[in-house]
């Protein structure tokens, strides 16, 4: 065909427009398409991205606490799940200066929380690739639909990064949905005199030119909302359990004395939880205790929960239980949040039962009878919606998810008996260790291991009345 012909010129224009849009429609043998700009989570449809799965994040961060300036390079190793002409990363705020894919400069554009990347060469389905993003700026604090703050929180002596449900995109680009888990290496450089604490194990600490670098390694898969960085004048302590598990605690100096007695219980709590829930799923444990007010809530950040001030024993039991329920067995969507919080809350009930407090049945009865909370409105709030169906994003952390979720777990225990119940719990954490699961996976697993037709019928009624049913069931 004559290269000067109108048909050729039209084809060239079509190709150019497609390239600008991030769509490859030109050239022989090219069939890649853009990855989706979200995984269509029921409550957060734009979180996460389609077309690839991340296997590893390598984050190199530098932070100036005075100016609140963050510099970062994210090395993202991923596998394409389809032929890709472009793909998206979640990143809110911050300025991107360069992106490469497989060492070659890639074109990129920003649209809200989406960073669209167009590699120089298309990616084939099944191909493992590495993308590098250089960025900088002042990271944002994000206000959730329920008015809680997450993302990058400024503290009196540094910063605290918390990610549930969407805050991690405020400090590094990634596939920020719990359904995509990866291993992590984080290298954080801060002014000398401050410490930078993260997940996993500390592999290196070095000081040069008035700045100290802390390198942390997390080998087990982790959802991005469970990643954390805490920067401040922490007092760090490393010990081991009787089984040799490293326990690393980082405590703000103002909280050391008040926290000491409870944090000393970590090895015993973990031993009790292993007896009940199965082997501990990670290669280290511990806690981060920041000042009261730096964050208005605790979070089960993987291997090292963040606690807002000195915790009581019940809160520590709850957040450590999340290492099994939420961190190792991670929800497929945010609709499945009750699997995290119902189990962690029930862990508190069991711990009280085994340590001289109320039995789980007494706690259940108090909730059902409306005698648990001093405020009548708090007691009524338990029945606002079924735990497996929060009304919207603003309510995924409401009382039905926690308290009524725990009541579902207790009803299962009553229906199948203690022996079958603990077999179910330990089998669940083993079967889905380091994986994702949803409510349907759980109900199917329980029914399969309930132990006979009568027990299966009982748990089937629990789903209708307690897990999915509206309002307060007629009988406990």
Secondary structure, DSSP 4 states (H G I P E B T S, - for coil): --TTSHHHHHHHHHHHHHHHTT----STT---EEPPS----SS-TTSS-SSEEEEEEEEEEEEETTTTEEEEEEEEEEEESS-EEEEEEE--SSEEEEEEETTEE-EEEEETTEEEEE-SSPBPTT-EEEEEEEEEE-PPEEE-TTS-EEEEEEETTEEEEE-TTTGGGGTS-B--STTS-EEEEEEEEEETT-EEEESSEEEEEEEETTEEEEEEEEEEEE-GGG--EEEESEEEEEEE-TT--EEEEEEEGGGHHHHHHHHTTHHHHHHHHHHHH-S--SSEEEEEEE-BTTBSS-B--TTSEEEESSPPHHHHHHHHHTTTBTTTBEESSGGGHHHHHHHHHHHHHHHHHHTTS--HHHHHHHHHHT-SSSSHHHHHHTTSS-TTS-SSGGGTTSHIIIIIHHHHHHHHHHHH-HHHHHHHHHHHHHHTTTSEE-HHHHHHHHHHTS-SHHHHHHHHHHIIIIIS--S--S--
